């Protein structure tokens, strides 16, 4: 996946923090997807303005980690396949 890929939430999806669930969820007309912490952190950065390189850098800085790119790419491929995000 190219550094300049810029993910954004897919049409019809809304990301929000669900206090009762204690996690981020994706809401859409037919239901809800409960996200684990990692997925929620990635999805919260899919704003249509931040590219893949920026998302990875932000996550690595936030969690004092390195080497997160393969995991982020894999999640974005899955999210794209489910139409949770679009990759521009």
C-alpha positions as CSV (number, residue, x, y, z in Angstrom):
1,X,0.0,0.0,0.0
2,X,1.4,3.4,-1.0
3,X,2.2,6.0,1.7
4,X,-0.1,8.6,0.0
5,X,-3.2,6.4,0.4
6,X,-5.7,8.5,2.3
7,X,-8.4,6.5,4.1
8,X,-11.8,7.9,5.0
9,X,-14.9,6.5,6.5
10,X,-17.1,4.7,4.0
11,X,-20.4,6.2,2.9
12,X,-23.1,5.5,5.4
13,X,-20.8,4.7,8.3
14,X,-20.3,6.8,11.4
15,X,-17.6,6.2,14.0
16,X,-18.3,7.1,17.6
17,X,-17.2,6.3,21.1
18,X,-19.9,4.1,22.8
19,X,-19.6,4.7,26.6
20,X,-21.8,1.7,27.4
21,X,-19.7,-0.6,25.3
22,X,-16.4,1.0,26.4
23,X,-15.2,1.1,22.8
24,X,-15.5,2.7,19.4
25,X,-18.3,1.5,17.2
26,X,-19.1,1.9,13.6
27,X,-22.8,2.7,13.1
28,X,-24.6,2.1,9.8
29,X,-28.3,1.8,8.8
30,X,-28.4,-2.0,9.2
31,X,-26.5,-2.2,12.5
32,X,-23.3,-1.7,14.4
33,X,-19.8,-3.0,14.4
34,X,-18.0,-3.1,17.8
35,X,-14.3,-2.3,17.3
36,X,-11.4,-3.5,19.5
37,X,-9.0,-0.8,20.8
38,X,-6.6,-1.1,17.9
39,X,-9.2,-0.9,15.2
40,X,-10.8,2.0,17.0
41,X,-7.5,3.9,17.1
42,X,-6.9,3.3,13.4
43,X,-10.4,4.2,12.4
44,X,-10.4,7.4,14.4
45,X,-7.5,8.5,12.2
46,X,-9.2,7.8,8.9
47,X,-10.4,11.3,8.4
48,X,-9.8,11.7,4.7
49,X,-7.0,14.1,5.3
50,X,-4.3,12.0,6.9
51,X,-2.4,9.6,4.6
52,X,-1.2,6.1,5.5
53,X,2.2,7.4,6.5
54,X,0.7,10.0,8.8
55,X,-1.7,7.4,10.4
56,X,1.2,5.0,11.1
57,X,3.4,7.8,12.5
58,X,0.5,9.0,14.8
59,X,-0.1,5.6,16.1
60,X,3.6,4.9,16.7
61,X,4.0,8.2,18.6
62,X,0.8,7.6,20.6
63,X,1.8,4.1,21.7
64,X,5.6,4.5,21.8
65,X,5.8,1.7,19.3
66,X,7.6,0.9,16.0
67,X,6.8,-1.4,13.2
68,X,3.0,-0.9,13.2
69,X,2.7,-0.4,9.4
70,X,2.0,-4.0,8.4
71,X,-0.8,-4.3,11.0
72,X,-2.3,-1.0,9.9
73,X,-2.2,-2.0,6.3
74,X,-3.8,-5.4,7.0
75,X,-6.6,-3.7,9.0
76,X,-7.2,-1.1,6.3
77,X,-7.4,-3.9,3.6
78,X,-10.0,-5.7,5.7
79,X,-11.9,-2.4,6.5
80,X,-11.9,-1.5,2.8
81,X,-13.2,-5.0,1.9
82,X,-16.1,-4.4,4.3
83,X,-16.6,-0.9,2.9
84,X,-15.9,0.7,6.3
85,X,-13.3,2.9,4.7
86,X,-12.5,4.1,1.2
87,X,-8.9,4.4,0.1
88,X,-8.1,7.4,-2.1
